[in-house]
Amino acid sequence: MGFTQIGKITKHKGLKGYCILRLNLDIEFDFKNINSLYLELRGSKVPFSIEKLSIINTTTIELKFKDYNSREDNNMLINTNVFIENKSGIKFESELSKIIGYEVKENDKVIGTITNFHKKNQPILFCDINNKETMIPYTKEIIHRVDNFKKEIHVIIPKGLLDLN
């Protein structure tokens, strides 16, 4: 069974077990047809049944999982990646959605991981480099090759760009 990452649980909402799911940008999904989400815990994708779900805006969802009724119940869920099964019918508006989780390599050395992206006029990749969120423009001058088989993006980062972040 394949999975697609759709976002991350970012924080608690109130005291009664609600939390906030921050969606990856540029995905379109009908949450009415889904009863559970998969959260990555200790390297495994674990199903969680949805009790209530409210769409706040295009990138933010407030949700409550069944049997999670307090902030204490949700503590282990904060900062976990959220997935759906590929058969769930998600539609990606952009090919960029597929590269979330790819390793970022410069000179064949892993320097980080793609965590998100933003696509307005010029696509921007958000990367975790040295435990710091870094923005990298998605341009042919910087992104030299995307290897979908190995899940790698090969880059040449201009001198000083990482210092700007």
C-alpha positions in Angstrom: 0.0 0.0 0.0 1.4 3.4 -1.0 1.1 6.6 0.9 1.3 10.3 0.1 2.3 12.9 2.7 -0.3 15.6 2.9 1.1 17.7 5.8 2.1 17.8 9.5 0.4 18.1 12.8 1.8 21.4 14.1 0.1 22.2 17.4 -2.8 21.7 19.8 -6.0 23.6 19.5 -7.8 24.0 22.8 -7.9 21.6 25.7 -10.2 18.9 24.4 -8.0 16.9 22.0 -8.2 19.1 18.9 -5.0 19.7 16.8 -4.0 21.6 13.8 -2.9 19.9 10.5 -0.9 22.1 8.3 -1.3 20.9 4.7 1.4 20.9 2.1 0.7 23.7 -0.3 -0.9 23.0 -3.7 -2.8 19.9 -2.9 -6.5 19.6 -3.5 -8.4 16.9 -1.5 -12.0 16.2 -0.5 -11.8 15.3 3.2 -15.5 14.3 3.2 -14.6 10.9 1.8 -12.0 9.9 4.3 -12.4 8.4 7.8 -8.8 8.1 8.8 -5.3 9.5 8.4 -1.9 7.9 8.8 0.6 9.4 11.2 4.2 8.6 11.1 5.2 7.3 14.5 8.6 5.7 15.2 9.1 5.1 11.4 5.7 3.4 10.9 2.5 4.8 9.4 -0.3 4.3 12.0 -4.0 4.8 11.1 -5.9 7.3 13.3 -9.7 7.5 12.9 -11.1 11.1 12.5 -13.8 12.1 14.9 -14.3 15.7 13.7 -12.7 17.8 11.0 -13.0 21.5 10.1 -11.3 23.2 7.2 -9.9 26.6 8.5 -8.4 27.7 5.1 -6.6 26.1 2.1 -3.6 25.0 4.2 -5.0 24.6 7.7 -7.3 22.0 9.1 -8.5 21.6 12.7 -9.2 18.0 13.6 -9.9 15.6 16.4 -9.0 11.9 16.4 -11.3 9.3 18.1 -10.2 8.5 21.6 -7.9 11.5 21.8 -9.7 13.8 24.2 -7.1 16.1 25.8 -3.9 17.9 25.0 -2.0 15.2 26.9 -3.4 12.6 24.6 -2.2 14.5 21.6 1.3 15.4 22.9 2.9 12.5 20.9 1.2 13.6 17.7 2.6 17.1 17.5 5.2 17.5 14.7 4.3 14.2 13.1 4.0 13.8 9.4 0.5 13.0 8.1 -0.2 10.7 5.2 -3.2 9.3 3.2 -3.3 6.1 1.2 -2.6 6.7 -2.5 -6.0 5.1 -3.4 -7.8 7.9 -1.5 -8.1 10.0 -4.6 -5.8 13.0 -3.8 -5.2 15.3 -6.7 -1.9 17.2 -6.9 -2.0 20.6 -8.6 1.8 20.5 -9.0 4.5 18.0 -9.6 6.3 19.7 -6.7 4.1 17.8 -4.3 5.8 14.6 -5.2 9.3 15.7 -4.1 8.4 16.3 -0.4 10.7 14.1 1.6 13.4 13.9 -1.1 17.0 14.3 0.0 18.8 17.5 -1.2 22.3 16.7 -2.4 25.1 19.1 -3.3 28.3 17.5 -4.8 26.8 14.0 -4.0 26.6 14.9 -0.3 23.2 15.0 1.5 22.7 18.5 2.9 19.0 18.3 3.8 15.5 17.2 3.0 12.6 18.8 1.2 9.8 19.5 3.8 7.4 21.7 1.8 7.1 24.1 -1.1 5.3 27.3 -2.1 4.2 28.0 -5.6 3.2 31.5 -6.5 5.1 33.2 -9.3 8.4 31.4 -8.6 8.3 28.0 -6.9 10.3 27.9 -3.6 11.4 24.7 -1.9 11.5 24.6 1.9 14.3 22.4 3.1 15.5 21.2 6.4 19.3 21.9 6.2 21.2 21.5 9.5 18.0 21.5 11.5 17.0 24.9 10.0 14.2 25.6 7.6 15.8 27.0 4.5 14.1 28.4 1.3 15.7 27.5 -2.0 14.3 28.9 -5.3 13.2 26.1 -7.7 15.2 27.4 -10.8 17.3 25.6 -13.4 20.3 27.5 -12.1 20.0 25.8 -8.7 18.1 22.6 -9.3 20.3 20.5 -11.7 18.6 17.2 -11.5 15.6 15.5 -9.8 16.0 11.7 -9.4 12.6 10.3 -8.7 13.9 6.7 -8.5 16.4 7.6 -5.7 14.2 10.4 -4.3 17.0 12.9 -4.6 17.3 16.5 -5.8 20.8 17.5 -6.9 21.5 21.2 -6.4 24.3 23.8 -6.7 23.5 26.5 -4.2 25.0 29.9 -4.9 27.5 31.2 -2.4 25.7 33.1 0.4 22.2 31.8 -0.3 22.0 29.7 2.8 23.2 32.7 4.9 20.1 34.7 3.8 17.7 32.2 5.4 
